[in-house]
Amino acid sequence: MQATGGDPLDFIGSLKTTTKVTTAANRIRRAIGFDLADRREFANWSEALREFAERAEDAGVLVMISGVVGANTRRKLDPAEFRGFALVDDLAPVVFVNGADTKAAQIFTLAHELAHVWLGQPALSNPRLNVRSDQKIERWCNAVAGELLVPIDSLRNEYSGQSPLAEELARLARLYKVSTLVVLRRLFDADYLKWEEYEAAFADELSRITEARGASGGNFYYTQPVRTSKRFARAILADTQEGRTLHRDAFRLLGVRKHKTFEELGEHLGAA
């Protein structure tokens, strides 16, 4: 970005923990264009996550999603240890999401880390929705992520207290393209559940979830750019073609070993 004269991103550090949560969520939503109407059109959580990441990258954030160390599928990342992290920089902020988590959970992690970027505060995060965090920044980022994904006013219009809770969780999770655990947290935030009720429901729902974590295999030309950030991959490809980055270094940065693979990756990303 420095070599190509990139402009600093004006949203880095533009929010404070004193900023009203709804205001903060609206600013992030407008910046990346990820509103509720769009999400309702997505077929599933994977599609919603992919589009969410694409729009964050279009806004200037490098989004990396991987469930393994480098390209080693035998070295999986444990969501119990961390779910994501954010590195703050005016030109090239980075959000990393642990791809070994469920797709629905990854969406919340991405939203949480984006809140850190807008706050201008780097972080290694393990957002836990069933714990009252004693860290002000983490509480604020969780609240902003929740409002970004499940606006409280919308939830109050959508929620039906007449149906069994499990059915409502499933329906609202499909509607907002988030995990049922996020929906549960927002129901608590909206005062539909007391803390004791929420804790019990959260424990039940957590034990019920059996969705497979992470992706196994897949097309290299689709998965590797997601791991490295498509925006970053395109920048490295272009920089290498212009002679500023050695092929040896580009191969290492992009996780490729052969020149043919490097060229085909460029073709797939439209950077050949």
N, C-alpha and C positions, 0 to 999 in steps of 0.2 A: 504494500500500500504506500509506503514511503517512496519507493522507486517510481511508482506510477503517478505520484502526486495526489494520492487519495485525501479527501477532506475529512477532518475529525467529525465524529458522529455527535450531534448536539444533544442526543438523549442520554448519553453516558453521565451518570451522576445528577440527572435532572430532577430526581425525586428524593424526598427525605422521609424518614420514618414518621414524621409529623404530618406528611401528606395524607389526606383522607383516603382510605382504602378504595372507595368507589372511584375517586378522581384518578388515582394511580392506575387502577385497572383499565379505566377508559382511555387513558393516554397510551398505554401499551397496546391495547386493542386497536386503537386508531392507527398507531405507527406500523403495526404489522398486518392490519386488515384481516384479523381472525375473529369475525363476529359470529354470533349464534346462528344467524340465518345461513351462513356458509356451512357451518358444521352439521346442520340438520340434513344437508344434502349428501354428506359422506356416507358410504355404505357401511363402514366399520371403523374400529379404533385405529387399525394400521393406516388406513387412508387418511384419517384425521391427523395422526401423528406426522405422517409424511408431509402433508400440506402445511401443518403448523411449523415444522422445521424449515420448509422451503420459504415460507413467508418471513420467518425470522432472519433467514439468510439474505433475503432480498432487502431487508432493512439494514443489513450490514453486520449481523452477528454470525460468527462461525459456529455452526451447530454440528457437533460430533456425537454420534450415537453408536456405541459398541458394547457388546457384552463379553468381550475377550481382550486379553493383553495383546496389543499389536494386531497381527493377523493369525495368532496362534489359538485355534479353536479348542485346544486342550487346556488352556489357561483361562478359565472363566472368571468373570468379575462377580463378586457376591453382593447382591442388593442389601443384605443385612449389614454390610460394612459401610457402603455409601451408595447413594442413588444418583448423585451428580455433583458437578462443581462448576464454578464460574470464574473466569479470569477477566479482569476489567482492563480495557485499554481504549483510548479514544479512537484509534484507527482500526483495530482488529480485536474486538472483544470475543471471548470464547465461552461457549456453553457446552459442557460434556454431559451426556445422559447415559446412565448405565443401561445398556440394551439387554441385559440379562433379566431385567424386571419385566413385568407384564406391560403390554402396549398401553393399556389404560393408565397404569401408574407412571409410565414414561411421559405421558402428556402433562400430568401434574408436575413432575420434576422439571420439565422444560419450562413451564410457566413460572415455577418457583425460582429457577435460576435466572430467567429473564428479569424477574423482579430485582434480583441482586445486581444485574447489569445496569438497570435503570437507576438503582440506588447508588451505583458506583462503588459497591462493596464486594470484593472477591470472597468466595466461600467454598468450602467443601461441605456438602449437605447430605443429610439423611432425613428428609421431611417425614416426621411421624405425626400422623393426624390424630392419634389417640392419646397424645401426651400434651399437657399444657406446658409448653416450653418456657423456661425462665430467661431465654435470650430474646431481647426486644426485636432485634433484626430478623431473627428466624420467625417469630410470631407475625411480624409485619409481612414478610415475604409469603408465608403460608396464607395469610388473609388475602393478600393481593392476588395470589395464584387462584385461590378459591373464587374470588369475585370475578376474575378474568374469565374463568371457565364456566362458572355457574353463578351468574348474577343473582343477587338475593331477591330483587324485585321479580325477576322472571320465575325464580323457583316458587315464590309465593303464589304466583298465578297458575303454575303448572301442578303443584303438589295437591294430591287428593288424599285427604285423611281417611277416606272411606275404604280404601283398599288395604290388604295386608301389607305390612312394611316390606317384606321380601319382594312382592310384586312391584311396589312403587320404586324400590331401589333399582330393580332391573329395567323398568320402563324409563326412569329418569336418566340412568346411566347411558342407555341407548340414545336418548334425546340429546344429551349434552356431550356425548362421546368422552366420558370420563369414567373412572372406576366407581363401583358402588360404594367404596370407602370414602371417596371424595363427596359423593352425594350425601352419605350419612353425616359427614362433618358439616356440610352446608345446611342440612336439616337441623342440626344442633345450633349452628350459627343463627338460624332463622327462628329459634326458640320453639321448634316443634318437638324437641326431645330434651329432657333433663340430662345433666352430665352422667348420672348413674345409668340411665336408660341408654344413653349413647355408648358408654363404655361396654355395656353388656352386648348391645347390638353389633358394635364394632368387632368384638371378640368372636361372636358367632359368624359374622360375615367373613372375617379373615380366615377362619378355619374352613369355611365353605369354598373359598376360591381355589380352584384347581387348574386354572389356566396355565398352560405351559409357558415357562419363562424363557425369553430370548429366542433367537432364530437359529436354526441348524442348517448349515450349508447355504444353498442359494446361489444365484448368479453373481460371480465375483464383481462384474462390471456394474452391478446394482448395489451390492452390499459395501464394497470398499469405499466408494465415494461418500457414502453415508457415515462410515466410520471416521473418515478423515476430514469431513465437511466438503460438500461439493464446491463451495466458494473457495476454500483453501486449495482443493485439488486443481480447479481451473486456473488459479493464480500460479501455482507451481508449474503446471503444464505450459502456460504462456511464458513464464519467466525462463523456463528451460529452452523453449523454442527461440527466444530472443538472446540466448547466450549468457544470461546473468546467473543462472543456476546450472551446476554440472549435472549431467545425467546420473552420475553415481549418487549424488545427494538427493536428486529428485526421486530416484528409485527407493531410497531409504525412507524418505518422507511420505511417500505414497504407498509403501508396502508392496512394491512390485520387484521382480527379479530380472525380467527379460525386456529387451527393447520393444519387441513385438507387443507384449502386454501393455507397455507404456503407451504405444501408439494407439492401440485399440481402446484403451481407457480414454485417451484424448478424443477419439472419434465418438465414443458413447456420450461424453460430456459436451460435445460440440466445441471442443477447444483444439481440434487437430489443425 
